[in-house]
Amino acid sequence: MAVMTPIQDHKALALKANQIRKDILISLNKAGSGHSGGPLGMADIFTCLYFNALKHDPAKPNWEDRDRILLSNGHICPVLYASMAHAGYFPVEELTTLRQLGSRLQGHPHRTALPGLETTSGPLGSGLSQGAGMALAAKMDGVNHHIVVCGSDGEQQEGNVWEAVLLAAKYKLDNLIYIIDRNFIQIDGNTEDIMPLEPIKDKYEAFNWHVIEIDGHNYSQIIDAVTEAKNYKRKPILINAITVPGKGVSYMEDDYTWHGKPPSDEELATALEELEAVRTQIEEGTYEY
Amino acid sequence: MPITPSANLRKTFLDASKLEMVPVRNGFGEGLLEAAKNNDKIVGLCADLTESTRMEGFAQAFPERFVEIGVAEQNLVTVASGMAHEGKIPFTSSYATFSPGRNWEQIRTTICYNNQPVIVVGSHAGLSVGPDGATHQALEDVALMRVLPNMQVIVPADYQQAHKATLAIAKDPKPTYLRLAREKSPVFTTTKTPFTIGKADVYYSGKDVTIIGAGPVLYEALIAADMLKGKVSVEVINLHTIKPIDKATILRSVKKTRAVVTVEEHQITGGLGGAVAELLAKELPTPMEFVGVCDRFGESGSPMELWEHFGMGPDNIIDHVNKVLKRKV
């Protein structure tokens, strides 16, 4: 396979995301542990990144000119793995080895285990600074790829994030794009109850970042935001993406108790039925994306 | 002559009046500058301590390869990890109490587990920082770094050795902790003294007891060995690489002496003494005594006062040698 050809048709992207959601839940059910809410919430964004907005080549994971995709909140890796598998980095069948002994799909991403992973992650708050290091190195070398770091709203509570926010602005890392999954949940409850974060936009702008706010399930907004970010100069870019955790499965949506558990066999069956209904709606043109 | 000829130590090093005193950290600074001249992949990152960790020369010579991180040690090592991912060889520097003291998890996950060749340089380690007091006297850093898979831990004994260690690390970059001291200390090795990462060196040959040490305090062990000349035949080993530990050299010596004293400017738990004890408990159970700091914090004072107070001098080392000799089977 050569460099990934972008899928321009939003309907095709929506169908891809629908399949990725199914595979996320199947892999989590098989694993018997892991996180459901976040991966489902980020499925549309990951689909747009892997199948439209970024340049990469699954056959050459170390291709120097690729855009780097980093996952800072490593616990939502089922969406990363499913996206990578569908893009061609490894067989889709391997997704059901998630979290098992000997699997390349560790419970949190481990770079040296799986080609195509850019970092090892899990402990929150360190993805942006690693991305900033990659962006700095790219500036030193005069090369033009982008570094896209996907992180979470909960991890904004980590001091390491703000150390990186300061540094990225200092060095005007306009090749660094930080996407925050703004889903308002974390393990103990609602983010604004646990540690108020708003106003995010004002905070990042005050730190000399360029901020784009989007609906993280609207494909035009996602793709336009990445395009705008890639062309923005002299500042690092935050894409604050409002998402619905558990998106696509009615009983998981917006329920923080689904942050950190997998579906049982019965729950999986219900979820797959719902996602299949969504697929039909996408085909019929009655689903918004 | 018990001094190992092949070690090529400075000929007059036992004569205090002829000692050359240079901080260990200077060897790092000069080594980094030299390595960077020959390798443009080397980058330097510092957390607001550029002059005192001796990264200043590099920063001035290669401003485009220097990153001033500010007072942010978690950022220091994670930014470095990202740069290493892009093919750079990042040297990061701060005081050892802050890095690796404050950013241990980031070092664990993004450097060691992620296996990126970042060099964590912890300067101002040990009691000899002096008046700054216990907050700035890292006595736990070797323990913190030694337990991490993929990490190598190097503690140079003097200026010359720090210079060589820096060049050796730059030549074969891996996740590395390099421990440096602030104070001027005796330069007792020379440009001709062998240095290989992972290869311990016998500096003083004997048959009754083995003293194993690292860092500037190794000089005190050599003085102790010389003071015991004619009474006790002492072997002194420079275990500059605490991890990976040189089993062969240690076991060869201990098979002969059957008694060990370890000497380090660190807590006696978890550091060099612990590493040697772990090896000997498994391979060659041997009576051991430990010179180091015993489960307490340091305090303010001049470096010499502190060394005396905490028993880093030759007299206390000799006391430990006598103790272990009584326990010898």
Interface residues (C-beta under 8 A of the other chain):
Chain A: H110 R111 T112 E118 T119 T120 S121 G122 P123 G125 S126 S129 Q130 G131 A132 G133 M134 A135 L136 A137 A138 M140 D141 G159 N160 E163 A164 L166 L167 Y171
Chain B: V43 E64 R65 V67 I69 G70 A72 Q74 N75 T78 V79 A80 S81 G82 M83 A84 H85 E86 G87 K88 P90 E105 Q106 T109 T110 Y113 N114 N115
